[in-house]
Amino acid sequence: MDGPTGDSMLDGSLRRRPAYFSQKCYGVWRGVDRLLRLLDPLPATFFVPAWVVEHWPVQCRRLIDAGHEVAHHGYQHERFADHDLAGQRAIIERSQAIFSAELGSRAVGFRTPSGDWTPGTPQLLAELGFSYSSSMRDDDRPYRHADADLIEIPARSELDDYASLAYTRDPDWPSGGARIASYPATLDSWRREASGYHAAGGCLVTIFHPKFVGRPGPAQLLAEWLGALRAADPWFATLAEIADWARTAEFAAR
């Protein structure tokens, strides 16, 4: 579950954009409930900014009660590359304290909010007790970081619902876009991605957001796609479970 955009949260401008803010809140008020019903009994990992946990703890605890994993996604969806290691540590420690207080445990998984970090971030994550990261885009299988006791479980932008289901204003995103992709084209893309991963023996990781894929129309797409996935009988797992498995497997470090 992704929170509002980091920059607009940090500088306060989001409060002057109620339509944009309410779009983000849709995931909490409606999208999560719909996804919990749709996913049952499949496990999932939700990367949640600690600010969201702090303000909507009941909804976040329901994710855990339903058997899902809640993992770290910054405090206010910050750009980690804008912070030195001391600043990153402060963000993570503040967030982990909120996770412990509101959810009963610290996160073991990390996804940098904007796909960036600085040299030394993997070592910092390992030092702070994280088992895995799902921040990079450089493989379709898990791997071990060469300089840190950290498993990387890459995700791909092709399975980010922003790429096909999100259209926002102020600014327009996608830039210059007139409309989102059609639902048939989106479902076809998801199916082809899954088929390719299955043929290659890959680890398919989505980047879906309750505020988008949790809407009524996209949720129907997701239900149809999950039905097709189930027919292939893959292993559905949280990323924490995948990281535990990867630690017992022979993966090259990089």
C-alpha positions in Angstrom: 0.0 0.0 0.0 1.7 3.1 -1.2 1.3 6.5 0.5 1.0 10.0 -1.0 4.0 11.3 -3.0 6.9 12.0 -0.8 7.7 15.6 -2.0 4.2 16.9 -1.6 3.8 15.3 1.8 7.1 16.7 3.1 6.6 20.3 1.9 2.9 20.4 2.9 1.6 21.2 -0.6 -0.5 18.0 -0.6 -2.9 19.6 1.9 -3.7 22.3 -0.7 -4.6 19.6 -3.3 -7.6 17.8 -1.8 -8.5 15.9 -5.0 -5.0 14.5 -5.3 -4.9 13.7 -1.6 -8.3 12.0 -1.7 -7.1 9.8 -4.6 -4.3 8.6 -2.4 -6.8 8.0 0.5 -9.0 5.8 -1.7 -6.6 2.9 -1.2 -7.1 3.0 2.5 -10.9 3.6 2.5 -11.9 1.3 -0.3 -9.1 -0.4 -2.1 -7.7 -2.4 0.8 -11.0 -4.0 1.7 -11.6 -5.0 -1.9 -8.1 -6.4 -2.3 -8.4 -8.4 1.0 -11.5 -10.1 -0.3 -10.0 -10.7 -3.7 -6.6 -12.1 -2.4 -8.1 -14.5 0.1 -6.4 -16.9 0.7 -3.4 -15.9 -1.3 -0.5 -14.2 0.7 0.9 -10.8 -0.4 3.4 -8.3 0.8 2.3 -4.7 1.2 5.1 -2.0 1.3 3.6 0.7 3.5 5.1 4.1 4.5 5.2 4.3 8.3 3.3 7.6 8.0 0.4 5.5 6.7 0.8 3.0 9.5 0.8 5.9 12.0 -2.4 7.4 10.6 -4.4 4.3 9.6 -3.1 1.6 12.1 -6.4 -0.3 12.1 -6.4 -0.8 8.4 -2.8 -1.8 8.4 -3.3 -4.3 11.2 -6.0 -5.9 9.2 -3.4 -6.7 6.5 -1.4 -8.7 9.1 -4.6 -10.3 10.5 -5.4 -11.6 7.0 -2.0 -13.3 6.7 -0.1 -10.7 4.7 3.3 -9.1 5.2 3.7 -5.4 5.9 7.1 -4.2 4.8 9.1 -0.9 5.0 8.5 1.8 2.4 10.0 4.9 4.0 8.4 7.2 6.6 6.8 9.7 4.1 7.8 8.1 0.8 11.1 9.9 0.8 13.7 9.8 -1.9 16.5 7.9 -0.1 19.1 9.2 -2.5 18.5 12.7 -1.1 19.7 11.5 2.4 23.1 10.4 3.6 23.4 7.2 5.5 22.8 8.9 8.8 19.6 10.4 7.4 18.5 7.0 6.0 19.1 5.4 9.4 17.0 8.0 11.1 14.1 7.4 8.7 14.3 3.7 9.1 14.6 3.7 12.9 11.6 6.1 13.2 9.6 3.9 10.9 10.5 0.6 12.7 9.5 2.1 16.0 6.1 2.9 14.5 5.8 -0.6 13.1 6.7 -2.1 16.5 4.2 0.1 18.3 1.3 -0.3 15.9 1.8 -3.6 14.2 3.6 -5.6 16.9 6.8 -6.2 15.0 9.5 -4.6 12.9 9.6 -5.0 9.1 12.0 -7.5 7.6 11.5 -6.3 4.0 12.4 -2.9 2.4 11.5 -1.2 -0.8 12.9 2.2 -1.4 10.0 4.5 -2.2 11.4 5.9 -5.5 13.8 3.1 -6.7 17.0 4.8 -5.5 19.5 4.6 -2.7 23.1 5.5 -2.1 26.3 3.4 -1.8 26.2 1.8 1.6 22.4 1.5 1.8 22.4 -2.4 1.4 24.9 -2.7 4.3 22.8 -0.3 6.4 19.7 -2.4 5.8 21.5 -5.6 6.8 22.9 -3.9 9.9 19.4 -2.8 10.9 18.0 -6.3 10.6 16.4 -6.4 7.2 16.3 -9.8 5.5 15.6 -8.5 2.0 15.1 -5.6 -0.4 12.8 -5.4 -3.3 14.1 -2.1 -4.7 16.1 -2.9 -7.8 15.0 -3.8 -11.4 18.0 -5.8 -12.6 16.9 -9.4 -12.6 13.9 -11.8 -12.7 15.3 -14.0 -9.9 16.4 -13.2 -6.4 20.1 -12.7 -5.7 22.4 -12.0 -2.8 24.1 -8.6 -2.4 27.9 -9.2 -2.6 28.7 -6.7 0.1 25.8 -7.2 2.5 23.9 -10.0 4.1 20.8 -9.0 2.1 18.6 -10.8 -0.4 17.4 -8.7 -3.4 14.1 -9.7 -4.9 13.8 -7.4 -8.0 10.5 -6.1 -9.2 9.7 -4.9 -12.7 8.0 -1.7 -14.0 6.0 -3.8 -16.5 4.0 -5.0 -13.5 3.6 -1.6 -11.9 -0.1 -0.6 -12.1 1.0 3.0 -12.5 2.2 2.1 -16.0 -1.2 1.2 -17.2 -3.9 2.2 -14.7 -2.8 5.6 -13.3 -3.6 8.9 -14.8 -3.3 11.9 -12.6 -3.4 15.7 -13.0 -1.2 18.5 -11.7 1.1 17.3 -13.1 -0.2 15.1 -15.8 1.1 11.6 -15.4 2.0 9.8 -17.6 3.5 13.0 -19.1 1.7 13.9 -22.3 -0.8 11.0 -21.9 -4.4 11.4 -23.0 -5.7 8.3 -21.3 -4.7 5.2 -19.4 -4.3 1.9 -21.2 -7.4 -0.1 -22.1 -8.3 -2.9 -19.7 -8.0 -5.6 -22.4 -4.5 -4.4 -23.3 -3.5 -4.3 -19.6 -4.7 -7.8 -18.9 -3.0 -9.1 -22.0 0.3 -7.5 -20.9 0.0 -9.0 -17.4 -0.8 -12.4 -18.8 2.2 -12.3 -21.2 4.5 -11.2 -18.4 3.3 -14.1 -16.2 3.6 -16.6 -19.0 7.2 -15.5 -19.7 8.2 -15.7 -16.1 6.6 -19.1 -15.8 8.5 -20.4 -18.8 11.8 -18.9 -17.5 11.3 -20.1 -14.0 11.4 -16.5 -12.7 10.2 -14.8 -9.6 7.3 -12.5 -10.6 6.9 -9.5 -8.3 4.2 -6.9 -8.8 4.2 -3.2 -7.9 0.5 -2.7 -7.4 -1.2 0.0 -5.4 -4.6 -0.3 -3.6 -5.5 3.2 -4.8 -5.4 2.0 -8.4 -5.7 -1.7 -8.7 -8.2 -1.7 -5.8 -10.8 0.3 -7.9 -13.8 -1.7 -9.1 -12.7 -2.1 -12.7 -9.0 -2.9 -12.2 -10.0 -5.2 -9.4 -11.9 -7.3 -11.9 -8.8 -7.4 -14.1 -6.7 -8.5 -11.1 -9.2 -11.2 -10.2 -9.2 -12.6 -13.8 -5.3 -12.4 -13.9 -5.0 -14.2 -10.6 -7.4 -16.9 -11.8 -5.1 -17.5 -14.8 -2.1 -17.6 -12.5 -3.7 -20.2 -10.3 -4.3 -22.4 -13.3 -0.5 -22.6 -13.8 -0.1 -23.7 -10.1 2.8 -21.3 -9.1 4.1 -20.7 -5.6 2.3 -17.7 -4.1 4.3 -16.3 -1.3 5.2 -13.2 0.7 8.5 -11.7 -0.2 9.7 -12.6 3.4 9.0 -16.2 2.5 10.8 -15.9 -0.8 13.8 -14.4 1.0 13.9 -17.2 3.5 13.9 -19.7 0.6 16.5 -17.8 -1.3 18.9 -18.0 1.6 18.8 -21.8 1.3 19.3 -21.8 -2.5 22.4 -21.3 -4.5 22.2 -17.8 -5.9 25.1 -15.8 -7.2 26.1 -12.7 -5.3 26.6 -9.4 -7.0 
